[in-house]
Amino acid sequence: MHAEHFPTYAELLERPGALRGTAWEVFGVDDELGTLNHLTPERVREAVRSVRRGVRVNLNLPLDAFDPPLIAHRGSIDHHVFGLNEFHRDERIDNLFTQASTQIDGLRHFGHPDHGFYNNVSGELLTAGEPALGIQRVAEAGIAGRGVLVDVGRHRAASGRPIDQDSNEQIPTSDIDDALDRQGVSLRPGDILLIRFGWLEHIRRPGAQRTNPLVSPGLAQQEATAAWLWDRRVAMVAADNIALEAWPATESTLTTRAERDGMLGRSSHSGMLHRILIPLLGLTIGELWDLDALADECAHTGFYDFLVTGEPLNVVGGVGSPANSLAIL
Ligand code: UVW
């Protein structure tokens, strides 16, 4: 449910009776969808008006796109096709890491070390088969809305400042604003923002060396990034890189009190923007979205908005899912 007055990020920092900097209860005391609540029926109807030619563009990489996997603890799928007789085929996929390829990360994925999980849901409930904050909530609601592609990679190259794809360059929101201006498109409340940094294109060039440990440019690890996304009432944000934000995270102002006080050891998650976006703001995010063909279509027509859909696997208590996303232009 929408509050009558939708709070700005600055207001989230001083809501009476609410935990500072969280959006908890903004969409309801028991809410488990977060900013996906911005996808109202009116906005979905409006999004359909962005379909001009009826061209469909797949935004998903194959499930086994990365073998060996990009992130070491995520394995590669093991696909078995078998038949009960010569004229029948069935199958089984073992070792499916839901976040190994094009993915949606749900609200279970990250908690904040100082504050916990979205809407104050206890971490003890976040186990397999338990529904709290599970990806099945997103599957039940479905994702559909006005997608807007912002091609920051091409914008930066055209401006003579190409992104260093072999670095964890922190991309500020001013680059997104500039790219949107160049493209002649504005964001509206409830949009699904797709950010193309150009990283996937870079790593899948023939002969490209994948750095080890993995490095990718992405959103800057600053509170200002979270404020920018919240204040535009983005329903969801996805990108063509490994973590949406720059990876690995840099030592940033987002390091938590628990880490500063030594209650929690530093880890690869220290300083991550994930810790604000997912648990504090309830923002569902997408990573490794294949936006290259979409970018070519948009550059060709000059229209950067379209209908976009996504349907995660309906796994009760799921943390994330292959995105199953589609743009219709
Ligand atoms: C990283 O941690 C790199 O990304 P995620 O866990 O969100 O896939």
Boltz pocket constraint, residues with backbone or C-beta under 6 A from the ligand:
constraints:
  - pocket:
      binder: B
      contacts: [[A, 71], [A, 99], [A, 105], [A, 242], [A, 243], [A, 247], [A, 274], [A, 287]]
      max_distance: 6.0
